[in-house]
Amino acid sequence: MTPHTATADQASGETPPGETPPGEALRDLAAAALLAARDRTTLLTTGVDDADLVKQHSPLMSPLVWDLAHIANQEELWLLRAVGGRDPIHPEIDPLYDAFEHPRAERPTLPLLAPAEARAYGREVRGRVLDLLGRLSFAVPAARLPGGRPVSGALSPPGFGAELTGPGSGFAFGMVAQHESQHDETMLATHQLRSGPAVLSAPPPPPAPADAGRLPAEVHVPGGPFTMGTSAEPWALDNERPAHQVDVPGFWLDTTPVTNAAYAQFIADGGYEDSRLWTAAGWAHRQRAGLTAPLFWSWDGSWVRDCFGVKEAVVPGEPVMHVCWYEADAYARWAQRRLPTEAEWEKAARWDPAAGRSRRYPWGDQEPEPALANLGQRHLRPAPAGAYPDGAAPSGARQLIGDVGEWTSSDFLPYPGFTAWPYKEYSLVFFGPEYKVLRGGAFGTSPVAIRGTFRNWDYPVRRQIFAGFRTARSAAGSAAEPG
């Protein structure tokens, strides 16, 4: 894959680059993203004692201290060694923090760095990275900065080579900032799984706006082609590339994510007892796992839930969360609807029919702001359904970015023309029907790690992630037939 010119981007339907500012802009942005991620990592790992850091709170998750050192180790591998050509600091620990070498369930048995050692390692790596960043010169073909501004040094990398390791290594810094932010979200999920008193706090999200109760239940997305994916986003990951045209038939999509109140109706109507609503694999999993409600819900005369160490009433108007793909799919069938494909989701989120192009975000091309989306652990819960009217897409759908990651019906597969970079293990080894795609990020997703093209994926049984969903129907019909 070669860097796209402005002409190519225009032809693909993406916003073309404009006037290119100095490469220092990218360096400043990379430094800010790295520092913001580290502030959040520090918050997530200093609110608990060392015993909590080394404990495995769930076999689905790593001990927090593993994440802490893994973040530093990846930063050293990619920025100090690959980009900076530096000698390893602690090469003997590389195998301990290789996510592919050790599954999460066995990580507590490894000779991991102690909390104080992990923190010291992270500080040493970060100090050297910032020194390296200050001496690099970003001078490569122009593309768009995160935030919508064009910049020199932003890349559409063809692979691991001079574009990643040479002086124009802007992508590597963006990749590492996103990597740490993604682990921050994983550590936030670990906090939700831990037992004991609450250690995290945050203000509540804004209340639902005055028009939330008057919103239509669904919005119509007209049929026709649109540009899916990207070839212009400098920090987009390989599975988001390249930009390509997809013809999507017209369909209807829920205006907001499915709420707790709506999901409680599904439960009350016997949704967990009716095998006709579930796929064969889903029904087998429901029985095997004993699923009767979303994870962290319990019945005490009314529905209550555990939320980061606090037991509270389930809020009816919030998007439902901590449901697996099988549960989302069964609900959609119960509602005589279906889950949207990821192409449908992306068209609803990005396509601007008035301008005839795909936006970076539902609201436009500018980077996320607090008035537009619930991101970055600013709140510890989704905002009420219908929130963030300024963040609505041209389709009229709200909260497509932030609040809850949204399950789609699609398997995680490569786009036409996909090229694995900078390493095949990021996406290539996960492609296939084993994983389902989630879109939009959640309240725990950092702004640097989300955009309209971002694709997440997980097993259809996963519930500890901050996942919800919305449903769709074809323009000429309603639900898919149960499988």
N, C-alpha and C positions, 0 to 999 in steps of 0.2 A: 504494500500500500504506500503510495507516495503522497506527499502533502498536496492538498487540493488548492487550486488557484481560485481567485474570486469568481472567475467565470464558471468554474466547475461547481462551486458552491451555489451560485445563482441557479444554475441548471438543475441542481438537486433539490431546490426549494428551500434551502437554509438561508438564514440571514448572512449576507456576504460580509467579509471583513472590510473595514473602512480604513481611515488613516492610521498608520502604525505609530504608536508612541514609543519611547525608548524602552530597551530591554530591562531597565531598572524597575519598570512597573511590575513585570513578572516576578522579579527577585523579591520585591517588597511584598507582593501578594503571597508568594511561597513562604516567606518568613512569617507573615501574619497567620497563615493557615497552620503552619507547624506549631507556632506558639499557642494558638487557640486550642488545638487538639491536646497539647501537653497540659494546659490549664484544666481541661476537662478530665484527662487521665489522672491528674493529681487529686482532683475533687473526688473521684471515684475510688481512689486507693488510700486516701488519708482519713476518711471518715470511719474506718474500721480498724481494729487492732491487728497485730501481726498474726494472731491465731486465726482470725477471719480471713486474712489474706492467703494463708497457706491451706485453708480448708477447702475441700471440694464440696460445694453446696448442692450440686446435682451432678450425676454422671454425664449429663448432657453438656456440661460446661466445664471449662478449665478453672483451676484455682486462680483467683485474681492475680496472684504473684506471678503465675506463668504468663498471663497476658502482659503484665507490666514489663517483664524482661523480653518477651517476644517482640513487643513494639520496638524496644531499643535495638534488638538484634537485627530485625529487618531494616531498620534505619541505617545501621552500620553496614549491612551487606549491600544495600542499594546505593546509598549516598556516599559513604566514606570509601568503600572498596570499589564498587562499580564505577561511580562517577568520579570520585576523587583519587582513585588509584592508591589508597592508603593501605598499609599493612593491617591485618586483623588485630583487634584488641584482645579478644578472648576466643580464638578459633576453636578451643576445646568445647565450648558450650553450644556451638552451632547445631549439633544434632539434637540437643535437648529442646530447642525452640523451633524445630522444623515441624510445622503442622502436619505434614504428610507422613512423617516418620513415626509420630506418636499420636494415636487417637486420644480424644479428651479423657476418656475413662481411665487411662493409665498414667496420665501426666502427674497426678499426686505422688506416684511411686518413684519418680525420677529425682536425681540429685540436683534439684533446682537451686538457683540463687536464692538466698534468704532475702526477706524484704529490704533490709538495709543495703545489701549488695545489689539487688535489682535496681533500687533507686539510684545508687551511686553510678552504676553502669549507664543508666539512662541519662543522667546528668553529663557524664563524660562524653557519650556519643553526641548528645545534642549540642554541647559546647563546640565540639569539633565540626559538626555540621553547619552551625551558624557561621563559624569562621570560614569554612569552605564556600558557603553561599555568598558571603560578602566579597569573595575574590573571583567569583565566576563572572563570565561575560556571556549574556544570552543574545546571540546574534544569528538567528536562523529564520526561515521563511515565516511570514506573518500568518496568524490565525486569530481566533477570538479568545480573549481572556475569559475565565470565569467571571461573571458579572457583565458580560456583553461587550466589553471594550476590546478592540483589536490590540495585539501586542507582538513584539518581536520576541522570539524565544519559545513561543507556544508551538507544540508539535502535533502532527499526526504521524507518530513513529511507525516506520515500516518494520521494526524489529529491534532486537537488542544489538546495538552497534553504535556508531559515532553519534547518532542523534540522541542516544540515551547517555552515553558515557563521556561525550566530548563537552566542550564549553557550552553548547546550546542544550543543556540537559534539563530544561524546564519541566518536562513531563515527569521525570523521575521524582522531583520534589513534590509535584502535585500528587503522584501516585502514593508516596509515603505519607503525606498528610491525610489522604483519604484512608489509607490503611489504618493509621492510628485512630481516626474517627470511627471507622467501622468496628474496631475493637472496643472503643468506648461504648458503642451501642451494645456490643456483646456483654461487656462488663455491667452495663445497666440492667440487662436481662438477668445476669447473675445476682445482682442486688435484689431483684424482684423474687428470685427463687430462694434467697437466704432466709433463715429463720432468725428470730430475735427482734429487738426493738428497732424502730425506724432510725436510719442514720442519714437519709437524704431528705431534703426539703426544697420546695420551690413554690412560687405563687401559683394560684389557680389560673387556668387559661381564661380568656375573655368570655363573657356570657354570650349566648346566642343572640344575634342581632334581631332587631324588631321584626324583620321580614321572614325570619326562619320558619315560622308557622304557616306562612302563606306560600312557601316555595312549592312548585309542582313536584310530584313524586318522582318524575323522570324527565329527562331532556332528550330531544331528538338530535342525532348526529347524522347529517345527510351522507348518502353514499358517494363514492368517487375516490380517485387516487389522492394520496398525500405522501409526503416524505417522512419515512420512518428511520430512526437511527440518526447517526451523525458522522460527518467526515470533517467537521470544522471545530468541534469542541476540543480544546487543547488537552484537557484532563479527562476526557471520556476514556473509559476502559475498553479493552478490545471487543468485548461482547456487545457493545453499543454501536459498533462500526461494521461496515460503512453505511453512509446514507443510501437509501434505496427507496424506490417508489412501490407503494402497496395500494391496491385497489380494494377498498373496504365497502361492502354494501351498507346501505343505511340501517341504523339500529337505534334502539332506545336504551338509555343508561340511567340508573338511579342518580338523582341529583346529588345525594350525599351518601356516605357509607351507611350500611345497615346499622341500626341502632340497637342498644341493649333491650329496649322495650319491644322492638319487632322480633328480636331473637328470642326473648322470653315467651312470646306468643308461639313461636315454633316449638319450644320445649313443652309448653302447656298443651299444645295440640297433638302431642305424642310423636314429635319429629324424631326423637331418638329411639322410638320403639317400632317405627314403620320401615321395614327393610326395603319397601318399594322406592323410598326416597334416596337410597344410597346405592352407589356402585357396589359391585361384588366385593372389591378390595376394601372399600370404605366400610361396608357392613361388617366384614370380618375384623377390621381394625376396631370398630366401635365396640364390638362384643369382646374382643381380646383385651382392650384397654379399659373397658368399663366406662366409656364416655357417657355422661348424662347432662353435661352443661359445659360452658367454657372453663378453661383452666383458671383456678383461683376463685371460682364461684362456689358458694354453698347455700343451702336453704335453711333459714332460721325464721320461718314464718313469712319471710320475704327473701328475695335474693340479696346476699351480701358477698363481698369479695375481699381478698387480701391485696393491698396495694402498697408495696414497698414497706411492709412491716406494720401497716395500719389496716384494721378490719373496718369496713365501711359499707354503707348501702350501695348497691349497684345503681348508678345514675341512669335513669331511663333514656334520656336524650343524648347520651354519649354514643359514639360508634362502638359496636361490640369489638372485643379484642381477645387475643389468646384463644382463637379457634384455628383448628387445622384446616387444610384444604378439603378434606373429606366432609367436615362439618359445614363449611361454606357451600360446597357443592350440594349437599343434602338440603340445606336451607333454600337454596335457589330453586331446586326442584319442588319443594313444598310450596314456594311462592309462585309456582308455575312460570318460572323464569330460568335463567342460566347465568353462569359466570361469564364475564366478557373475555374475549381473546385479548392477548396483550396488544395486538395491532389495533383493536377497537379501543382499548384503554388509551393507547398513545394518541390515536387520532382525536379522541374526545379531549385529551389534555393539551394537545399542541396545535392542532390544525386551526388556522385562522382563515375562514373562507373569504372574508372581506379583503385581506391582504394577499390571499393565494399562496400562503407559505406556512411552514411549521415553526412555531415559536420555541424558545428555549424552555420556557415554563408556561403553565396555564395562563398566567397573568401578563406575559410578555417576555422580554429579553433581559430585564434587569434582575440582579441577584436577589435572593430571598431577603425579606425584611419581616420584622415581627407582625406587621399589619397584614401580611400576605399569607403566612403559613406558620404552623406550629412545628418548629424544628429545634434541634440542638439541645434537648433536655432543658429548655427554658421553663417548661412545665412538666410535671410528672404524670401526665394523663392526656388523653385526647380532648380537644375542645368540643363543645356541643355540636351536634349535626347542624349544618347550616352556617357555621361560623366562617369568618374570613371572606366576606363578600368581595373585597378588593382583590382576592386571589382567585376568583372564579375564572374558568376557561371561557373561550368564545362560545362553547356549546351550552354554557350556563351551569355546568357541573361545578360543585364546590369541594374543597378539601382533597383535591387529587394529589397534592403534594403535602406531606406531613400528616400528623395525627395517627393514622394507622397505615402500615403497609398493606396493599390490597392484593389478595390472591386473584389470579386470572386462570382461565381454563387451559392455558398454553403450557406445553412442555418447554424446557429450557433447551433451545436449539440455536445454532449459529445463523447469522444473517448471510444472504448470498454475498460471496466475495470476502468472507471472514478470513482474517489473518491473525494468528496467535502472537501476541507480543505483550510485554517483553519476555514472558515465560509462559509456556503452554499450560502450566498448572493453575493459572488464574481462572480460566474458563474452559479450555478445551476438554479437560478430563471430566468435566461435569455435564457436558452436553448429552442429552438423551431423555427418554421418557421417565426416568427415575425421579427427576426433579420438576417441580412446578414453579412458574415465574410469579414473582410478586412485583408490584409497581408502586411508585410514589413515595416510598419512605414513610417513617413514622415520627412521632414526637421526639424520639430518641436519636433520629438521624441528623447528622451535622449538615449544615448548609453546603460545606465544601464537597460533601459526598453525594449530593442529590442534584438531579436535573430531570427534565422531561424525558430524556432518553435512558436514564439509569435503569438497569435491570438487576433485581435480586432474585435469588432462587433458593429453594429448600425442599426437603422431603415433604410429601403431602401429609405426613403424620405430625409435623412439628407444631407445637402449641406454645412453647415458652417465648417465642418471638412476638413482637408487638404487631401482630397481623390481624386484620379484619378483612372486609370485602364490601363490594357493592354488586348488584345484579344487573342483568341486561336482558333484552329480548330483541329478536329480529324484527325489522319493520313490518313484516307480513305475518308474524306469528308470535309465539311466546316461548315456552320452555323447550329445552331439549328433552328427548325421551330418556328416562332413567336407564342406566347401563347395568 
